[in-house]
Amino acid sequence: MNTAKTTTDLQTIAAAGLGRKATSMAITTDSGITRATATNGSVWVDVVAMVGDKPGQRGESIWHPASAGVNADVQFRGACLRQIIDGILPATDPESSRYALGGTLVEIAEGEMLNVIGTDGKRLHAGVMQPHAICGQASPIIAAEQWKALYAAVRATVRKLGGLSGKKLDAAIDAGTVRIMVGSHQATGGEVVSIYWAGEPGEVSATALAVAGRFPRWRDCIPSGGESLAVNVAAVADAVADYDKLHLAAVKAGKAAWKLEQEERKRRRQYSGGEYRHPLGIDCHRAGMIGRGAEWASAVPAAPVQVRLDHAYLADALAGAAAWGAAVADVTASDKHSAVLLTTGEFGERFAAVIMPLAAD
């Protein structure tokens, strides 16, 4: 084994999820086990593996946020990590001034299923997962940044240390085990959250303070009543992807023409303010879909009543359903003004997405 190369790989892996924001890195070897640590000041990523390095330390010691005991501890399938990344994180809003919207609410309660929820105020994604083991109780808001840092480091670990790629890489991640531990942070009165992934190549963890703030009462956002329609997840997703390509091209062409018009108005000393706005959304109904802002239509049924949805939000909701392994999802809606609900199943592991409709002309 090339120890120098592997040790460098560990350092690269630890920083993978932090990108250029990694400010400190260190490598420590003890009893044949090497730990590489990287941080950007808000998330601490550790990668642990047996690489045959000599005992010692490189770089300065990096201290993680100290946790006073464990309030909650849950373990679940590695496949659930990809479900959270693909199905829940897209609904978060890391740019919002409401910090709670930049993370996922993780509800851990002994004797219950594990709930992970993300929302940006315009849509909401909620996933229910079966834990292997669970004890204690806590509901931390875990920053999207922490999940992304962990996932990027896990993928780098499986790729660099396991030598895998493509579907085999995903399968190796799914075969691992994920653990979340929540403890108290005395210095701030908040919580310290550590997420671990353990698999064949090694162990990866990401530690950070839970996001401070109040998460929306998400159960109150789930609409009830209305008509339901079972839709083909893959068929609707493929159709929406086709519309997205045409819409992007139309936006590009429309913006270019608008800029020329603005330049001409300036030349004539006419008002040329404002911003370019391109028609957005897909009108969904039982007979199919009609896109706005591009010449596009599909005969694939997408909603029980006519309602206009942001196609990016619809695509993310369908991706969430697919992440939960659903071939068919139930779409429930009552009218063109009310929230649309997409669900996969009623019991056990399941996914739900709530999307607020766009205003109709």
N, C-alpha and C positions, 0 to 999 in steps of 0.2 A: 504493500500500500504506500502510495506517495503521501506521506504525512503532511508535508508543507502544503501541497495542493489541496488536500482534504480540509485542513485547518482553515485555509483561505476560503474554501467553499462555505464552511460553516459561518464565517464572518459575513460573507456575501449573502448567505441565506438569511441570517438574522436581520440584515438591513434591507432585505428585499421588499418587505411591506411598507417600509418607511421611505424608500426612494432616496432622493437627495436631501430629505429632511432629517436623516440620521445625523445626530450631532456628536454622539459618543459611542465607541465600540470597545469591547474587551473580550479576551479569550482566556479561560481558566481550565486547567486540566488537573484532576485529582483522582487517584485510584483508577486510572485508565479511562475515565469518562471526561470528555471535553465539553465545556459549555461556552457558547458564543453569545454575547449579549449586545444588543444595539438599542438605542433610544433616541427619540426626538424631543424628549422633555415632557411628553404627555402619554406616550405608549412605550412600554418596555417589552422587547421581543427577545426570547431565549430559544436557542436551538441546542439540544443535547444529543450527543452521539458518541459511540466508541470508535475513535479514529486512530488509536495507537500513538497519540502524541505523548511527549514527555511531560512530567509534572511541572507546573509553573503557571505564570500569568503574564499576559501581554495586554498592555493598556491599563488605564486606571480602573479602580474598582467602581462599579456602577450600582448604586443603591436603588432598589425598587421601593414603591410606596409600602410602608409597613402596615400589616393587617393585624388587628387585635382579635384573634380568634376567628372562627368560621361560623357565619350565620346560616349559610345554605350551601349545599354541595349536590350537584346533579351530574350524572354521567349518561351519555346517549350515543347513538350510532354516528360514525364518521359521515355517513350519507346525509345526516341532518345538517352538517356544516355547509354542504353545497346547497341544500334547500334554503338555508338562511341567506346565503350570499346571492343566489339566483332569484329567490322568491320574496324575501322580506326587505333586504337593503334597498332595492330600487325605489321603494315607497318613502324612504327617509329623505330629509332635506338638511344636509350638513351646512348649507349656506344661510339657513334661517336664523334670525335673531332670537327666536324661541329655541334655546339650546336643546330642549327635550326632543324636538323634532329631528335633530341630527343623530339620533340614536334609536335603538330598539328596546322596547320594554320587554324584559324577560321575567316572566312570572314563574317562580320556583316555589312549590308548596308540596310538602310531604303527603304522599297518597294521591297526588293529582297528576295529570298530564303536564307537559312542559309547554307553555305558551310563549311565542315570540311575536311581537307586533311592531310594525313600523308605519308611520304616517307623515305626510307633509302638509296636512290640512285640506288637501283636495282629493286625496285618495288614501286608502288604508289597506294594508296587507297583514293578515294574521295567520300564523301557522301553529298547528297543534302537533306535538311530537311525543312519542312514547319513550320515556327514560328507561335506562337499564337499572339505575338506582337513584334515589333522591332522598335527601334528609334536610331538615330545617325549612326555613321559609324566608324569602326575600324577593323583592321586585326591582332590581336595579335597571337603570337605563344605560345600556352598553353602547358606546359611541360607534358609529359606522366605521370610523377610522380604525378602531381596535379590531373589529371583525375583518376588515380588509387587510390589515397588517398581518394578522394571524394566517389568513387564507393564502396570501402571497408567499409567506414564509413556508407554509406547509407544501405548497406546490413546488417551490424551489427545493425543498428537502427531498421530496419524492423524485424530482427530476435529476438533481445533482448527485444525491447519495444513493438513490434507488435505481437510477439509470432508466427511468420510465418516462413515457410521453403519451399523448393522446388519450384514448379510452383506457389504456392500462394505468395511466397516471390517475385518472378519475376513479378507477376501480380500487386502486391502492388507498386513496383518500377515504373512500366509502368504507373500506375494510378496517380502518382505524377506529379509535374511540375518542370521543370528545368529553371533556369535563369542565364544568364551570364552578368555581369556588368564590363565594362572596363573604367578605369580612368587613369589620368596622375600621374606619380610618380616624383615629383619635385626633389627629392634627386639624382636620377640617370638619369632623362630625359627619362626614359622608361615608361612602363605601369603597372598598378596594375590590376590583373584579379581576380574576385571573382565568383565562380560557386556555385549556390544554388540548393538544391533539397528540395522540401517541399511535405510532404505526411501526411497520417493519424497519424503515430506515432510521428512525430516531423519534425524538419528542420535541414538539414545538409549543411554546406558550406565549401569550400576549397578556400583559398586565397593565391596568390603567385605573384611574379613579372613575367611578360611575358618573355619568353626566348629571349635573345638578339641575333641578327644574321639576316641573310638574307635567307628567304625561297626560294627554287627553283621556277622558273617560271613554275608552275605546268601545266598550260593549254598548254604550248608548248610541254609537255611530252606526251600528248594524241595523239596516232597515228591515221592517217586517211587512208582510202582506205583498200584494201585487201578483202579477202573472209570472210563470216560470217557463223556461224553454231549455231543453238539453241541447248543448252545442258541441260540435266536434272541435276539440281544443287545437289539434294540429291543423285542421282545414282553415279555421278562422285565423290562426296565427300566420299561416302561409299567405292568406289573402291580404292581411294587414301589412305584412312585409312587402308585398308587391306594391301596395298603395304608398308605403313609405318611400320607396325608391322614386316613384313618379312624383310624389309631393316634394321631395328634396330637389329634384331637377326643376320643378315648376317654381319653387321658392327662389332658386338661384337665378333663373331667367327673369322672373318678375322683379327681383331686387335690382338686377342689372338695368332693366328698362326704367325702373323708378329713379335710379341714380342719374341716368341720362336726362330724364325729365326734370329732375331737380337742378341739374347744371344749366339746362336751358332756361328754367325759371329764374335762376340767379342772374343769368346773362341779361334777361329782360327786366331785372330788378323787381321781380315779383316774389311774393312770399314763398319760401321753400323750406319751411320748418317741418316739424313732425317726424314720425318714424314710419318705416315701411311695415305694413301689416299684410300678411298673406292669409287668405281663408284657411281655416284649420278644422279638422274633425271629420269623423265618419258617421253618417246617419245609419244606425243599425236597426234592423227590424226582422220580422219572420221571413220575409222574402229575400233577404240578402243585405247588402251594404252599398252605400253610395258615398264616395269621397268628395270632399270639398277642396277647392284649390288645385285640383288636378282632374283630368278626364279619366275617371276610374269607377268601376262598379263590379260587384261580385254577387253571385247567386247563393252564396253560403249563408245560411241563417245565423244571426248573431244576437238577437234580442227578441223578447216576446212582444214588446211594443216599440214604436219608433222613438228612438232617443239618440242624441248626438254626443259622441264621446271623443275625447282626445285620443288619437290613435296610438300615441306613445304609452299612455296609461293603460289602454286596452292590451297592447302588446306585453307590457310588464305583468299584467294580471294573468294573461294566458301563459307566460313563462313560469309564473308561480305555480299555476295549476299543473303544468308539465313537470316541474321540479318535484311535485308530490306524486308523480306517476299517473296522473289522471288523463285518460283518453277522452273522457266526456266530462263537461262541467255544466252545472245548472246556473243559468242567468235569470235573475229575478228583477223585474222592474214594474213600476206602476204607471208612470207617465213620463213625458219628456223633461219634466222639471225636477224629479226626485232622484235620489241616489240609486245606482245600479249595484246589485250584489251578485258576485260570481262565487260559487262554492263547489267544493269537491267532497261529497259525502257528508253524512250527519254524525257518524261515530268514529272513534279511533283517530288515527292520524289523518289530518285534513287541513285544507287551506281555504281561506276566504279573502276576497278582495272587494272593497267598496270604492266606487268611482262616482264622483260628482259629475253630472253631465254639463256639456257646454251649452251656452245660451243659444236657442234656436233663433233664426232670423224672423 
